[in-house]
């Protein structure tokens, strides 16, 4: 049986999204040295994204013949990979405060959950589906932790803007 290289390439790009998300969380952790719990949450979330990346790369190498259908297109994946890279470029130019970093994180988690294998792929074998369902459960947990952390932050952060940036909406709302 021939391996569907288009499917492999799409999965590899999904893994690249997870890697880019991990880099974003590491960047955010470095922005919050005066809030060790929040920095720790960002580092933990980055580690989970690296785990997701590894799971997707494993699927691309070992499970492609067991994937019946992919619910996302290569074009969608590329568009969203560009999106997260654009966010990172903007954040490097104008780093957000911790509150805004949490808001950006929650926004991205909402968008990118569709690229996890339990959502994006239909497997021929139910046991393969079960293998990837744990990834989504972990995401729900860290989304809840990000939400709780955001709720617990003071209304105004150290930059005096309460996390608001006058032009954040351009990049963040482009795909929403």
Buried (B, 14 or more C-beta within 10 A) or exposed (E): EEEBEEBBEBBBBBBBBBBBBBBBBBBBBEBBEEBEEBBEBBBBBBEBBBBBBEBBBBBBEEBBEBBEEBEBEBEBBBEBBEBBBBBBEBBEEEBBBBBBBBBBBBBBBEBBBBBBBBBBBEBEEEEBBEBBEEBBEBBEEBBEEBBEBBEEBEEEBEBEBEBBBEEBEEBBEEBE
